[in-house]
């Protein structure tokens, strides 16, 4: 197995072949003034919009249920809050992510043809982001041969997660280089940062820290890279410095930037009820975000226990307010609060030099101010919020990850990924849980892959383990 260092120095990027699987998409986005080149600015916005929409959909359906944000009550089969995940659940995200990778690859290809480093850097960051979601959800997956149907590769090999991560780090390295001093691009071509090249660079390096920390227990070189980015060469790796740098596709309500939840029927939106774990912490902290995230029930913000036994349904209480259906911030990709809590954990583990309390306090407060709310007086001194240097390592990890849990509200599957990695926050386990009460460790591969790419599917399963929700991915394994 090649190491991270070998991958980065050999720059796996050079082996990429960017191609589209659909001729029509390229033709639709061709410059009408006669250029034979498709324009990156025409491809990027719908790709980003589709990606964020898909992520929001499954954040609501999968993450919120597994991580006790909501409880979609009932006793029918396939209740995700009970860790019952049908095999068909795997198809949606796999298809959504790989389809949009084709379009992101085209952004890079056509940006390269017009020698535009900004769009090339953006495309590489998006590739790293998407592939990280794929591998953290499924484990080993097609990477080096993915989306190369035009070259006749219709049955791509599955790369190991370790190899994928090494490749992602190489992509983010190159993106950082390409975006150094890069010019801004059309604001209309970028629904996330309005064409701001520096903000994309900051996001790319912040994403780099997220992914480095995720594999730091398995890849020692990731630790030294975190140290380099934060302590040794911060000027070479700019990261988010405030909520203004947050990577959020803010829904405007005007087509095409209309929240995918806007058309959900009100009755269906109210269906999933707020879980006790989610709302109780906010109540105990006097956290103003509860007003944005929950409806009142008999004058209080009240939740129900997740994982209750079949036939013992509790009384339904608070749910998401209708205002969240069109909330711009639900298009979150990564925010400053999350980054600060990443740094808090890195500092706690001795990877970087600054006190973890400094990062923790910033993460906790910016998670609130991102939502346009005021941090309560003495919030950081509340018993269940305050940082105490006398706490054990485990208590400090719980503090960090409980705040991170809320900072990552509706951020694709990140709450679930982080719980799988750390075991934090400490969510209660109900009597009605399936899967032996064990949090699912991954989604299975789409069932159709077993026939459409049988040889490589079997090879991947032989290496990774059985294709079920209990098989741990590389960075989870002891």
C-alpha positions as CSV (number, residue, x, y, z in Angstrom):
1,X,0.0,0.0,0.0
2,X,1.4,3.4,-0.9
3,X,1.7,5.9,1.8
4,X,0.1,9.3,2.0
5,X,3.5,10.9,1.3
6,X,4.0,8.9,-1.8
7,X,0.6,9.8,-3.2
8,X,1.1,13.5,-2.5
9,X,4.6,13.7,-4.0
10,X,3.7,11.7,-7.0
11,X,0.5,13.9,-7.4
12,X,-2.1,11.5,-8.3
13,X,-3.9,14.3,-10.0
14,X,-1.8,13.9,-13.1
15,X,-3.4,10.6,-13.8
16,X,-7.0,11.9,-13.8
17,X,-8.9,11.8,-17.1
18,X,-11.8,14.1,-17.0
19,X,-14.7,13.1,-19.2
20,X,-18.5,13.4,-19.4
21,X,-20.8,10.4,-19.5
22,X,-23.5,12.4,-21.3
23,X,-23.0,14.1,-24.6
24,X,-26.2,16.1,-24.3
25,X,-25.0,17.8,-21.1
26,X,-21.9,19.1,-22.9
27,X,-23.9,20.3,-25.8
28,X,-26.4,22.1,-23.7
29,X,-23.6,24.0,-21.9
30,X,-21.7,25.0,-25.1
31,X,-21.1,28.7,-25.6
32,X,-23.8,29.8,-28.0
33,X,-21.4,32.4,-29.6
34,X,-19.6,29.6,-31.4
35,X,-16.9,28.3,-29.0
36,X,-16.4,24.6,-29.2
37,X,-15.7,24.6,-25.4
38,X,-18.3,24.1,-22.7
39,X,-18.1,26.8,-20.2
40,X,-17.2,26.0,-16.5
41,X,-19.5,28.8,-15.4
42,X,-22.5,27.1,-17.0
43,X,-21.8,23.6,-15.5
44,X,-20.7,24.5,-11.9
45,X,-24.0,26.1,-10.6
46,X,-26.4,23.3,-11.4
47,X,-23.8,20.7,-10.2
48,X,-23.4,22.4,-6.8
49,X,-27.2,22.9,-6.5
50,X,-27.9,19.3,-7.2
51,X,-25.2,18.1,-4.8
52,X,-26.4,20.2,-1.9
53,X,-30.0,19.3,-2.6
54,X,-29.2,15.6,-2.5
55,X,-27.2,16.0,0.7
56,X,-30.0,17.9,2.4
57,X,-32.5,15.2,1.4
58,X,-30.5,12.4,3.1
59,X,-29.4,14.6,6.0
60,X,-33.1,14.8,6.8
61,X,-33.9,11.1,6.0
62,X,-30.8,9.4,7.3
63,X,-28.5,11.5,9.5
64,X,-31.3,13.1,11.5
65,X,-32.8,9.8,12.3
66,X,-29.6,7.9,13.1
67,X,-28.3,10.8,15.2
68,X,-31.5,11.5,17.2
69,X,-32.3,14.9,15.7
70,X,-35.7,13.6,14.7
71,X,-37.8,10.5,15.0
72,X,-40.0,9.5,12.1
73,X,-42.5,7.7,14.2
74,X,-44.1,4.4,13.3
75,X,-43.6,0.6,13.6
76,X,-43.3,-0.3,9.9
77,X,-40.1,-1.8,8.6
78,X,-37.2,0.4,7.5
79,X,-37.4,2.8,10.4
80,X,-34.0,4.4,10.3
81,X,-34.2,5.7,13.9
82,X,-34.2,2.0,14.9
83,X,-31.1,1.3,12.8
84,X,-33.2,-0.5,10.2
85,X,-31.8,0.4,6.8
86,X,-33.1,-1.2,3.7
87,X,-30.6,-2.1,1.0
88,X,-32.4,0.1,-1.5
89,X,-31.5,3.1,0.7
90,X,-27.9,3.0,-0.7
91,X,-28.9,3.9,-4.3
92,X,-29.9,7.5,-4.0
93,X,-26.6,9.1,-2.8
94,X,-24.3,6.8,-4.8
95,X,-26.1,7.8,-8.0
96,X,-26.4,11.5,-7.1
97,X,-22.7,11.9,-6.2
98,X,-21.3,10.0,-9.1
99,X,-23.6,11.8,-11.6
100,X,-22.4,15.1,-10.4
101,X,-18.8,14.0,-10.4
102,X,-19.1,13.8,-14.2
103,X,-20.1,17.4,-14.3
104,X,-17.4,18.6,-11.8
105,X,-14.9,16.7,-14.0
106,X,-16.1,18.7,-16.9
107,X,-15.6,21.9,-15.0
108,X,-12.0,21.0,-14.6
109,X,-11.6,19.8,-18.2
110,X,-13.0,22.9,-19.8
111,X,-11.3,25.2,-17.3
112,X,-8.0,23.6,-18.3
113,X,-8.8,24.3,-21.9
114,X,-9.2,28.0,-21.2
115,X,-6.4,28.1,-18.7
116,X,-8.5,29.2,-15.8
117,X,-6.8,28.1,-12.5
118,X,-9.7,29.3,-10.4
119,X,-12.3,27.0,-11.9
120,X,-9.7,24.2,-11.9
121,X,-9.1,24.7,-8.1
122,X,-12.8,24.8,-7.4
123,X,-13.3,21.6,-9.3
124,X,-10.6,19.8,-7.4
125,X,-12.0,20.9,-4.1
126,X,-15.5,19.7,-5.1
127,X,-14.0,16.4,-6.2
128,X,-12.4,15.9,-2.9
129,X,-15.6,16.9,-1.1
130,X,-17.7,14.5,-3.1
131,X,-15.4,11.5,-3.0
132,X,-14.9,12.0,0.8
133,X,-18.7,11.7,1.1
134,X,-18.7,8.6,-1.0
135,X,-15.9,6.8,0.8
136,X,-17.1,7.8,4.3
137,X,-20.6,6.4,3.4
138,X,-19.7,3.2,1.6
139,X,-15.9,2.6,2.3
140,X,-13.9,1.3,-0.6
141,X,-15.3,2.7,-3.9
142,X,-14.4,3.5,-7.5
143,X,-12.0,6.5,-7.6
144,X,-9.2,6.4,-10.1
145,X,-11.3,4.7,-12.7
146,X,-14.6,6.4,-11.8
147,X,-16.6,8.3,-14.4
148,X,-14.5,7.1,-17.3
149,X,-17.2,5.5,-19.4
150,X,-16.1,7.4,-22.5
151,X,-12.8,5.6,-22.3
152,X,-14.7,2.3,-22.2
153,X,-14.2,1.8,-18.5
154,X,-17.8,0.8,-17.5
155,X,-16.8,-1.5,-14.7
156,X,-14.3,0.5,-12.6
157,X,-12.2,-1.0,-9.9
158,X,-12.8,-0.1,-6.3
159,X,-10.0,1.7,-4.6
160,X,-9.3,1.2,-0.9
161,X,-10.4,3.9,1.4
162,X,-6.8,4.5,2.4
163,X,-5.8,5.0,-1.2
164,X,-8.8,7.3,-1.9
165,X,-7.9,9.5,1.1
166,X,-4.4,9.8,-0.1
167,X,-5.7,10.9,-3.5
168,X,-8.0,13.4,-1.9
169,X,-5.2,15.0,0.0
170,X,-3.2,15.3,-3.3
171,X,-6.2,17.0,-4.9
172,X,-6.5,19.5,-2.1
173,X,-2.8,20.2,-2.2
174,X,-3.0,21.1,-5.9
175,X,-6.2,23.1,-5.4
176,X,-4.4,25.2,-2.7
177,X,-1.6,25.9,-5.2
178,X,-3.9,26.7,-8.1
179,X,-5.9,29.2,-6.0
180,X,-2.9,31.0,-4.6
181,X,-3.3,34.5,-6.0
182,X,-6.0,33.3,-8.4
183,X,-8.5,35.8,-9.8
184,X,-12.1,35.8,-8.9
185,X,-14.6,34.4,-11.4
186,X,-18.2,35.3,-12.3
187,X,-20.3,35.6,-9.2
188,X,-23.3,34.1,-11.1
189,X,-21.3,31.0,-11.7
190,X,-20.8,30.2,-8.0
191,X,-23.8,30.0,-5.7
192,X,-21.5,29.3,-2.7
193,X,-18.9,32.0,-2.7
194,X,-20.0,34.3,-5.5
195,X,-16.8,33.7,-7.4
196,X,-14.4,34.5,-4.5
197,X,-11.2,32.5,-5.2
198,X,-9.7,33.2,-1.7
199,X,-12.9,31.9,0.0
200,X,-12.7,28.7,-2.1
201,X,-9.1,28.3,-1.1
202,X,-10.0,28.8,2.6
203,X,-12.8,26.2,2.3
204,X,-10.5,23.7,0.5
205,X,-7.9,23.9,3.3
206,X,-10.6,23.7,6.0
207,X,-12.0,20.6,4.3
208,X,-8.4,19.3,4.3
209,X,-8.3,19.6,8.1
210,X,-11.7,17.9,8.4
211,X,-10.4,14.9,6.4
212,X,-6.9,14.8,7.9
213,X,-8.4,14.6,11.4
214,X,-10.8,11.9,10.3
215,X,-8.0,9.5,9.4
216,X,-5.5,10.7,11.9
217,X,-5.8,7.6,14.1
218,X,-4.9,5.4,11.1
219,X,-2.5,7.6,9.1
220,X,0.4,9.2,11.2
221,X,1.3,11.5,8.3
222,X,-2.1,13.1,8.7
223,X,-1.1,14.4,12.1
224,X,2.1,16.0,10.8
225,X,0.1,17.6,8.0
226,X,-2.4,19.1,10.5
227,X,0.6,20.6,12.4
228,X,2.1,22.0,9.2
229,X,-1.1,23.6,8.1
230,X,-2.0,25.2,11.5
231,X,1.3,25.8,13.2
232,X,4.2,25.8,10.7
233,X,2.8,27.2,7.4
234,X,-0.5,28.9,8.1
235,X,0.2,31.6,5.5
236,X,0.5,28.9,2.9
237,X,-2.7,27.2,3.9
238,X,-5.3,29.9,4.7
239,X,-8.5,28.6,6.4
240,X,-11.8,30.0,7.3
241,X,-11.4,32.9,9.8
242,X,-15.1,33.8,10.5
243,X,-18.6,32.9,9.7
244,X,-18.3,35.1,6.6
245,X,-16.1,32.3,5.1
246,X,-18.7,29.5,5.7
247,X,-19.3,27.3,2.7
248,X,-23.1,27.5,2.4
249,X,-25.3,27.4,-0.7
250,X,-27.8,30.0,0.6
251,X,-31.2,29.4,-0.9
252,X,-32.6,32.7,-2.1
253,X,-36.1,31.4,-2.9
254,X,-35.7,32.5,-6.5
255,X,-35.2,29.8,-9.2
256,X,-32.9,27.9,-9.5
257,X,-31.9,28.5,-5.9
258,X,-35.0,27.3,-4.2
259,X,-34.6,24.9,-1.2
260,X,-35.5,21.3,-2.1
261,X,-37.7,21.3,1.0
262,X,-39.8,24.2,-0.2
263,X,-42.3,22.0,-2.0
264,X,-42.7,19.4,0.8
265,X,-46.3,19.4,2.1
266,X,-46.6,21.0,5.5
267,X,-48.1,17.9,6.9
268,X,-45.2,15.8,5.7
269,X,-42.7,18.3,7.1
270,X,-44.3,18.1,10.5
271,X,-44.2,14.3,10.3
272,X,-40.7,13.6,11.9
273,X,-40.8,14.7,15.5
274,X,-37.8,16.3,17.4
275,X,-35.9,13.8,19.4
276,X,-35.4,14.4,23.2
277,X,-31.6,14.2,22.9
278,X,-31.5,17.0,20.3
279,X,-33.9,19.4,22.1
280,X,-33.0,18.8,25.7
281,X,-29.4,19.9,25.3
282,X,-30.6,23.2,23.7
283,X,-33.0,23.8,26.5
284,X,-30.5,23.1,29.2
285,X,-28.0,25.5,27.5
286,X,-30.7,28.2,27.0
287,X,-29.5,28.0,23.4
288,X,-31.4,30.4,21.2
289,X,-31.1,28.1,18.2
290,X,-33.9,26.0,19.6
291,X,-36.3,28.8,18.5
292,X,-35.1,28.3,14.9
293,X,-35.1,24.6,15.0
294,X,-38.2,23.4,16.9
295,X,-41.9,24.3,17.3
296,X,-43.5,24.8,20.7
297,X,-45.5,22.0,22.2
298,X,-47.8,23.1,25.0
299,X,-45.6,26.1,25.6
300,X,-42.3,24.2,25.6
301,X,-39.7,22.8,23.2
302,X,-40.2,19.1,23.8
303,X,-38.8,16.0,22.2
304,X,-39.5,12.3,22.2
305,X,-37.1,9.4,22.9
306,X,-35.6,7.8,19.9
307,X,-35.2,4.0,19.5
308,X,-38.4,3.3,21.5
309,X,-39.7,-0.3,21.3
310,X,-42.3,-1.1,18.7
311,X,-45.8,-0.6,20.0
312,X,-44.7,1.8,22.7
313,X,-44.9,5.1,20.7
314,X,-44.6,8.2,22.9
315,X,-46.9,11.2,22.5
316,X,-45.7,13.3,19.6
317,X,-44.3,16.7,20.5
318,X,-42.2,19.4,18.8
319,X,-41.2,19.2,15.2
320,X,-39.3,21.4,12.7
321,X,-41.0,24.7,12.1
322,X,-42.2,25.5,8.6
323,X,-39.6,28.3,8.3
324,X,-36.9,25.7,8.0
325,X,-38.3,24.6,4.7
326,X,-36.9,27.7,3.1
327,X,-34.0,28.4,5.5
328,X,-30.9,29.5,3.5
329,X,-28.5,28.0,6.0
330,X,-29.7,24.5,5.5
331,X,-27.5,24.5,2.4
332,X,-24.5,24.2,4.7
333,X,-21.4,22.4,3.3
334,X,-18.9,23.4,6.0
335,X,-18.9,26.3,8.5
336,X,-16.4,28.2,10.7
337,X,-17.9,26.7,13.9
338,X,-17.2,23.2,12.7
339,X,-13.6,24.2,11.8
340,X,-12.9,25.6,15.2
341,X,-14.1,22.4,16.9
342,X,-11.9,20.4,14.5
343,X,-9.0,22.5,15.8
344,X,-10.2,22.1,19.4
345,X,-9.9,18.3,19.0
346,X,-6.5,18.6,17.2
347,X,-5.3,20.8,20.1
348,X,-6.6,18.4,22.7
349,X,-4.7,15.6,21.1
350,X,-1.5,17.6,21.0
351,X,-1.4,17.9,17.2
352,X,-1.3,21.7,17.3
353,X,0.0,24.2,20.0
354,X,-2.9,26.5,20.8
355,X,-5.1,25.8,23.9
356,X,-8.1,23.6,22.9
357,X,-10.3,25.9,25.0
358,X,-9.7,28.8,22.7
359,X,-10.9,26.9,19.7
360,X,-13.8,25.3,21.7
361,X,-15.1,28.7,22.8
362,X,-15.0,30.0,19.3
363,X,-16.7,26.9,17.9
364,X,-19.5,27.1,20.5
365,X,-20.2,30.8,20.1
366,X,-19.9,30.9,16.3
367,X,-22.3,28.0,15.9
368,X,-24.9,30.4,17.4
369,X,-24.0,33.6,15.7
370,X,-24.0,31.9,12.3
371,X,-27.7,31.7,12.7
372,X,-28.0,35.5,13.3
373,X,-28.6,34.9,17.0
374,X,-27.0,36.4,20.1
375,X,-24.9,34.3,22.4
376,X,-26.6,34.3,25.9
377,X,-24.8,36.1,28.6
378,X,-22.3,33.8,30.4
379,X,-23.1,31.0,27.9
380,X,-19.5,29.7,28.1
381,X,-19.8,29.5,31.9
382,X,-22.9,27.3,32.0
383,X,-22.3,24.0,33.7
384,X,-23.0,21.9,30.7
385,X,-21.1,24.2,28.3
386,X,-18.0,25.5,30.0
387,X,-14.6,24.1,29.3
388,X,-12.8,22.9,32.4
389,X,-9.2,21.9,32.2
390,X,-9.6,19.5,35.0
391,X,-12.0,17.4,33.0
392,X,-10.9,14.0,31.6
393,X,-9.9,13.6,28.0
394,X,-13.2,11.8,27.4
395,X,-15.2,14.6,29.0
396,X,-13.5,17.2,26.8
397,X,-14.1,15.2,23.7
398,X,-17.8,15.0,24.7
399,X,-17.9,18.8,25.1
400,X,-16.3,19.3,21.7
401,X,-18.4,16.9,19.8
402,X,-21.7,17.9,21.4
403,X,-21.1,21.4,20.1
404,X,-20.0,20.0,16.8
405,X,-23.1,18.0,16.6
406,X,-25.1,21.2,16.5
407,X,-22.7,23.1,14.3
408,X,-23.2,20.4,11.7
409,X,-27.0,20.6,11.8
410,X,-28.2,19.5,8.3
411,X,-24.7,19.1,7.0
412,X,-25.0,16.0,4.8
413,X,-24.0,12.9,6.8
414,X,-21.3,14.6,8.9
415,X,-22.9,14.0,12.4
416,X,-23.0,10.3,11.6
417,X,-19.4,10.2,10.3
418,X,-18.1,11.8,13.4
419,X,-20.1,9.6,15.7
420,X,-18.7,6.6,14.0
421,X,-15.2,7.9,14.3
422,X,-15.3,9.1,17.9
423,X,-18.3,7.6,19.7
424,X,-19.3,11.2,20.6
425,X,-21.7,12.7,21.4
426,X,-23.0,10.2,23.9
427,X,-26.5,9.5,22.5
428,X,-28.9,7.3,24.5
429,X,-29.8,3.8,23.2
430,X,-33.5,2.9,23.2
431,X,-34.9,-0.6,23.7
432,X,-36.3,-0.9,20.2
433,X,-33.0,-0.6,18.3
434,X,-32.2,-3.2,15.6
435,X,-28.7,-4.2,14.5
436,X,-27.8,-5.4,18.0
437,X,-28.1,-1.8,19.1
438,X,-24.9,-0.9,17.1
439,X,-24.9,2.3,15.1
440,X,-24.7,1.4,11.4
441,X,-21.1,1.7,10.2
442,X,-21.8,2.3,6.5
443,X,-24.4,1.9,3.8
444,X,-24.3,-1.1,1.6
445,X,-23.3,-0.7,-2.0
446,X,-26.3,-0.3,-4.4
447,X,-27.7,-3.8,-5.2
448,X,-27.3,-3.2,-9.0
449,X,-23.6,-3.0,-8.6
450,X,-23.5,-6.7,-7.8
451,X,-24.5,-7.4,-11.4
452,X,-23.2,-4.4,-13.3
453,X,-19.7,-4.5,-11.8
454,X,-19.7,-8.0,-10.3
455,X,-15.9,-8.8,-10.5
456,X,-14.8,-5.5,-8.9
457,X,-17.7,-5.6,-6.4
458,X,-16.6,-9.1,-5.2
459,X,-13.0,-8.0,-5.0
460,X,-13.9,-5.0,-2.8
461,X,-16.0,-7.1,-0.5
462,X,-13.2,-9.6,-0.1
463,X,-10.9,-6.8,1.0
464,X,-13.2,-4.6,3.1
465,X,-15.6,-7.2,4.5
466,X,-19.3,-8.2,4.1
467,X,-21.5,-5.7,2.2
468,X,-23.7,-4.8,5.1
469,X,-24.2,-2.0,7.6
470,X,-22.0,-3.5,10.3
471,X,-18.7,-3.7,8.4
472,X,-16.5,-0.9,9.5
473,X,-14.6,1.3,7.0
474,X,-10.8,1.7,7.2
475,X,-10.7,4.7,9.4
476,X,-13.1,3.1,11.9
477,X,-11.3,-0.2,12.3
478,X,-9.2,-0.7,15.5
